[in-house]
Amino acid sequence: MVSDNHSLQERVKSAARIIREPGKYKICLGCESIVSADISTCPNCHAYRFEVDHDLVVAQARFLSGRERQTVLATDFH
């Protein structure tokens, strides 16, 4: 199992990538995850509505980087 500290460090690194290039990402309006801009359905919750505003993507990245992951992923069931 990955330590909570390591997990948060990875989230901070991911957030930094998103903040540098917010146009490559969007926010799922179903689960509020940040996903790649080129997908049509969320890989986490299968929603198809997204927020693409760059300022909101940056704000969400900053918010999510400060807390542990709460979204359940398909890999959690393996």
N, C-alpha and C positions, 0 to 999 in steps of 0.2 A: 504494500500500500504506500502511496506517495504521501509524504509528510505535508501537513497543512501549510507550513512555511514555504516548502518547495512549490506547492500548488499556487500560492499567492504570488510567488516570484514569477512563475510562468504567466500568470494572468497580467502582471505588470508589463512583462515583455510583449505580450500580445497587444495590450492596450497601446504601448508605444508605437508598434507597427501600424495600428489602426489610426492613431492620431496623426502620424506622418502622412498617411495617404487615405483619408476618409472616403474618398470617391470610389475606392475599391470595395467598400463595405456598405451594408444597410442593416437596419434594426428590424427584426421580426416583430410584427404587431401581435402575434399570438403568444410568444414566450419571452419576448424582449431580449433575445440573444442577438449578438452581432454576427452576421453571416456574410459570405462573399456576395458582392453585387451581381455576379453573373448567374446566380441560381434563381429558379422560379418558385420553388417550394422550400420551406425551412427543413433542414435535415433533422432537426430536433422534434418539432411538433407538427410538421407538415402543413403549416399555415401558408398562405400565399399573398398576404398583405404585408407591405414593408414600408418603413420610413427611410427616405434616402437623403434627407437634409444633412449636409456635412457637419453643421454645428451640433445637431442632435446626436449624430453618430459619435462625435468626439466626446460630448458630455456623457453619453452612455458608456463609452469605453472607460472614461475616468471613474464613473460610478462602479462599474462591474469589477474594475481592477482592485478596488478596495475591499472586496468581500469574497467569501468562498463561493464556488460554483453551486448553484441551486437547481439548475436545469438537469433533468434526467436524460441521459443519452442512451442510444441503443447499446453502446458498448458496456453500459452499467449492468446489463442483463446477461453478460457472458461470463 
